[in-house]
């Protein structure tokens, strides 16, 4: 016999809808724990039949938090179908758009979603353990957080007309040039933006200093790591090759072409979640689970090309004598180092003489039947893979979304934390919040992460006004 089941539904302070179920044994200890993605979305299916050049604007609707990432990955897949190389100004503006996405997303996550746990406490009142409580506790910090996110969003709006679901990147380039006056206005804001990012680093480091043992052991387990790097194995976010290391730091894949991702990545399916479980083929499942996103990227890279972020990367690498960090709480540190890099890199782009050029688009009248676009989204490596017919209509789509890469690792994190804190049936709200904290380390974007039917089960329940199940359809 087994003991009771504990359910956390919904998981809070994440994008999208998910729940956790924890199965206790007869002694009241944790037997199993699962993180369920309860949303179903069909983008891979209903994009079939669309013309490929509409895909960058269709796929932004996958998510309101990271629409830029989907637009850029989609546009890169369409570039491959066209068989074109972007102009230098077009590529600069895409990368600027990408940095702006990171700035607004990383700022949102740390200050609004994660920092209430650090600043107010894991066991604080859940009614105020949120952004509202943060405003009450430190209105100045909350204001700076809003300003930093707004900085990224404003760049997105200037390049794409809107902060969300923008029309910026298109097959073969960009739709809108950057005005000189906007460039100058953004450059004036770089210094304070870097200051805010460094303040966030200080907040996290102060927390670690007071809670070192907990941070080092919280959801800490061995896994592989994956991320994009440039030709020198520096951090890369828009263009580059993939690098994978195993749980001992041994390089599994060096400078791997991301367009050939299906040669090294497969997806496992479970009947209790609509999110798939990607894994490294050569190690099988579950041995081949890997972590992506900030922790994965900083673990696989050897350096960062901007000075302030590279200095923090050296501190990050010192956290372990092995050169890579296993603790899930250090996702936050890695995320903030990336935030500094993105602001520094935005300055480099804005100072480039070509950034205000109007030479933004190239075209082609010939279509390749297949195109893959890959970028590093804030939450991990994002793959858009399209097949088209001779008229340019989409015949097939495959997406491996950033959050999906971390699905198996999030489930492992949930189990590790639940097992460590739940003993003999003793369960408090603060303990359950710690389970959610494990998930928030990954900053999951759950509405992004489920797409095609494939072998994944779909259960539809029709209920009466009284809540009784009238009919069930299981596919």
RAQUIPE-V578942 format. One line per field, one symbol per residue. psi: psi as a letter, one per 30 degrees, with the letter a starting at -180 (. if undefined). Layout:
BEGIN
psi->???
END
This chain:
BEGIN
psi->llalkkkjjlklhlkakllkkjkkaffglkelkkjkjgkkkheeeffkflkeffeefefffekfeheeeeeeeeeeeeeeefhlklleeeeeeeeeeeeeeeeeeeeeeeeeeefeeeffkeglkffgiaeeeeeeeieeeeeeeeeeeeeeeeeeeefgflfkhlidklkgblfklkkeeeeeeeeffeeeeeeeeeeeeeeeeeeeefheeeeffjhklkllkklklafgglkkeekalkkklafggkkekkhkjffhefffklklklggkfklilljeffakgfgklkaaeeeefeflflkfkeeeeeeeeeefffkffflkfkfffeeeeeeeeeeeeeeeeeeeffkfffglgifkllkfkklfkkkkkljlefakkkkjkklaffgkkfkkkkjleeeegeeeeeeeeeeeeeefjkhgjkleeeeeeeeeeefefhkjeffgkdldbgkkkkkkkklffgkjekkjk.
END
